[in-house]
Amino acid sequence: MVDKLQLELEQSRMLREKARVILDKSTALYGLFMIVSLLGFFYDRITAQMLALLVAVGILILILGAVPYLVVTSKEERRIEKLLGDRK
């Protein structure tokens, strides 16, 4: 029982780390989109419509990066609550 529990915990850690890497990369990409779009707008390289499009794409990337992390953490919470409920 203990070995199975340890394997489940390790698998859970690995899934959480993968989701966190995706979240970190999407956050970095969002920041890059914002910097490039604002600099391009200030130096008249892009139009206001292009700025709006880049901001929207940046926000979409941020949302798509956050969803896997939220899904993994919510599954973990449910699994932990179930394990704690079984132990009582």
C-alpha positions as CSV (number, residue, x, y, z in Angstrom):
1,M,0.0,0.0,0.0
2,V,2.8,2.4,0.9
3,D,4.7,1.8,-2.4
4,K,1.5,2.4,-4.4
5,L,0.9,5.6,-2.5
6,Q,4.5,6.8,-3.1
7,L,4.2,6.1,-6.8
8,E,0.9,8.0,-7.0
9,L,2.5,10.9,-5.2
10,E,5.5,10.9,-7.5
11,Q,3.3,10.7,-10.5
12,S,1.2,13.6,-9.1
13,R,4.4,15.7,-8.6
14,M,5.6,15.0,-12.2
15,L,2.2,16.0,-13.6
16,R,2.2,19.2,-11.5
17,E,5.8,20.0,-12.7
18,K,4.8,19.6,-16.3
19,A,1.8,21.8,-15.9
20,R,4.0,24.4,-14.1
21,V,6.5,24.4,-16.9
22,I,3.8,25.1,-19.4
23,L,2.4,27.9,-17.1
24,D,5.9,29.4,-16.8
25,K,6.5,29.3,-20.5
26,S,3.1,30.8,-21.3
27,T,3.7,33.6,-18.8
28,A,7.1,34.4,-20.4
29,L,5.5,34.3,-23.9
30,Y,2.7,36.6,-22.7
31,G,5.3,39.1,-21.3
32,L,7.2,38.9,-24.5
33,F,4.1,39.6,-26.5
34,M,3.3,42.6,-24.3
35,I,6.8,44.1,-24.6
36,V,7.0,43.6,-28.3
37,S,3.6,45.0,-28.9
38,L,4.0,48.0,-26.7
39,L,7.4,48.8,-28.1
40,G,6.1,48.4,-31.7
41,F,3.2,50.7,-30.9
42,F,5.3,53.4,-29.3
43,Y,7.8,53.4,-32.2
44,D,5.0,53.4,-34.8
45,R,5.8,50.0,-36.2
46,I,2.4,48.5,-35.6
47,T,-1.1,50.0,-35.7
48,A,-3.7,50.2,-32.9
49,Q,-5.6,47.2,-34.4
50,M,-2.4,45.1,-34.5
51,L,-1.7,46.1,-30.9
52,A,-5.2,44.9,-29.9
53,L,-4.7,41.7,-31.8
54,L,-1.3,41.0,-30.1
55,V,-2.7,41.8,-26.7
56,A,-5.6,39.4,-27.3
57,V,-3.3,36.7,-28.5
58,G,-1.1,37.2,-25.5
59,I,-4.0,36.8,-23.1
60,L,-5.2,33.7,-25.0
61,I,-1.7,32.2,-24.6
62,L,-1.8,33.0,-20.9
63,I,-5.2,31.4,-20.5
64,L,-4.2,28.3,-22.4
65,G,-1.1,27.9,-20.2
66,A,-3.0,28.3,-17.0
67,V,-5.7,25.8,-17.8
68,P,-3.5,22.6,-17.6
69,Y,-2.1,23.8,-14.3
70,L,-5.6,24.4,-12.8
71,V,-6.9,21.1,-14.0
72,V,-3.9,19.2,-12.5
73,T,-4.1,20.9,-9.2
74,S,-7.9,20.5,-8.9
75,K,-7.5,16.7,-9.6
76,E,-4.7,16.5,-7.0
77,E,-6.9,18.2,-4.4
78,R,-9.8,15.8,-5.1
79,R,-7.4,12.8,-4.9
80,I,-5.9,14.0,-1.6
81,E,-9.3,14.7,-0.1
82,K,-10.3,11.1,-1.1
83,L,-7.2,9.6,0.4
84,L,-7.7,11.5,3.6
85,G,-11.4,10.5,3.7
86,D,-10.3,6.8,3.2
87,R,-7.9,7.0,6.1
88,K,-10.4,8.2,8.7
